[in-house]
Amino acid sequence: MMESIWIRNFGPLKDIKIDSIKPFTVFIGESGSGKSTIMKVIALCRWLYKMHNIRSYLKHSEISKSPFRYRMDTYIRNCGFEKYIKTDTEIIYTAKSKSGQIYEIKLTKNKSSLNIKINSDVRAEDICFNKISFISETRNVIPLWADKGASFTGGYLGYYFHEVFGDFDLATEFIKDMDMSFLDVKFGVKKSGAQKKYSISSKGKEVFEIDLKNSSSGTQNSVPVLLIPKYFSKYFSFEEAFNRSVLSYLSNTDRLTAFKPIKNLGEINKKIFIHIEEPELSLYPDAQCQLISDLLSVCFVENKNKVELILSTHSPYIINYLNLLIKRSEKKANGKEVSIEFGNLAVYHVIDGGLEDLIVQNEKLVNTNLLSETINSIYDQYNAIE
């Protein structure tokens, strides 16, 4: 499946067009430029397309009434997009199947929300099941919430936090320990009854073990960034998710006998979409690069499920590091080192409501010149002082 997105006049975004969303896509730009907005719009459209596939699958399987309905008011409120919608807002997401069929989701202004229009049901041969995960910057609250959240009756920290906390909690059912070599520590999970305790322990000569909530901010931010993708790429079961949602609904409504599946679940294309806000938060530059290396290894090397990854970042170190990963792939360097194929990577600078493509096709590298402007400016000001 090939995806594209076109976003016009939505929040800080004036005209954003990506003809082909790559398996690994990175957005860099100033605070408030719209990096996270683009990711959230893509994630929302992917979720709508996921729901459309499930509805189409049920329809082909003789279940005409679907429990999966589009509630755009709720989606817009969850995303915090109420103030982003303008009179001429338009979002067009397309998914092109292997057969060449194009499925389009078009969102336009409808009062205070967005109207959704989808061009056609998904053909039986094009049906796909996807899982979408959004790892927000609010993940740093997870350790404290896990420790104290249960005592906050009715406590709510926003849609994205509770989504990422849910993914984190699920991941820790499967992953009980995880090496974090870029910080020289190890993450651990211990369960006592219904309670989980999260710890950070040493890997080096100095022996220690502390609660995750008492660890450094860089550690607290990094654990979900690595743990959640590791769970989805290696342990997530589409079959169990399908049984929990679709089959349980059919059973509860006494409609299982009417269900005539057009395909076995194992025959349907599946993909994990992971979106991460600022993976580098509170990390030293060297650790930022090592985290990206570990993340790519988890998503594209050690994975059992097919994964696509989108990041937003402020870090010039991460963008420069991508050129090293490209070079490794081109030169087929040490096979044990993580690399990235040039054709699978896209890097965009979000600026003035638009996108600047930083990929230099003929040189097979990422243009990092803009990332030197601040350093050059400081240097010029330094030299100007007599």
Secondary structure, DSSP 4 states (H G I P E B T S, - for coil): -EEEEEEEEETTEEEEEESS--SEEEEEE-TTSSHHHHHHHHHHHHHHHHHHHHHHHHHHTT--S-S----HHHHHHHHT-GGGEEEEEEEEEEEE-TTS-EEEEEEEEETTEEEEEESSPPPGGG-EEEEEEEE-GGGGGHHHHHHHGGGSTT----HHHHHHHHHHHHHHHH-SEEEEGGGTEEEEEEEETTEEEEEEEE-SSS--EEEGGGS-HHHHHHHHHHHHHHHHHHT--HHHHHIIIIIHHHHHTT-GGG---SS-GGGSEEEEEEEEE-TTTT--HHHHHHHHHHHHHHHHTS-SS-EEEEEEE--HHHHHHHHHHHHHHHHT--TTS----GGGEEEEEEETTEEEE-EEGGGTEE--GGGGHHHHHHHHHHHH--
